[in-house]
Amino acid sequence: MKVHDFAYQVAMHTIRVLEETQHYKIPETTRKEVGEKVLKDVDDLLKKAK
């Protein structure tokens, strides 16, 4: 599994957890925007983690 795929899955899982535990309803457009932002930022996040 690619790191980008993993990061995307973590972001989507986080959204699901928020919806289930905090009863948030996150619109599909926001899900898409968050997913795109995570994918865009993965390389920078990895650099910061070193």
N, C-alpha and C positions, 0 to 999 in steps of 0.2 A: 504494500500500500504506500502510495506517495505521501509525503508530509502534507502537501496541500490538501489531499483528499481527507487525511486524518483531521486536520485543522477545521475543515468544512464540517465534518461529521460532529466534532466537538461543539462547534458553534450551534448547529441545528439541535443537538441534544440539549444544550443549555437552554435554548428557546423552549423546547418541549418541557423541560423541568420547570422553568418559570411558569409556563401555562398550567402545569399540573399542580404545583405546590403553592403558587401565589395567585392562581386563578386569573392570570393575565390572558388577554386575547391579543395575540400579535398578528397583525394583518400580513397577508401573503407578500405584499410589496415590501414590507419591512424585512421579512425573512430573506427575500431575494437581495435586498440592499446589504443586509448584514453579511450574508454569504459571500457576496462579491467583495465587500470590504475586507473580510477575513482573508480571502484568497489573495487579494492585492497586497495585504500587509504581512503575509507569512514570512517572506524572506527577511524583512526588517525585524520581525519578532524573533526570528531565529538568531539574528546577529546580536540582538540585545540580550538574549539568554546565555550567550557565551561568556 
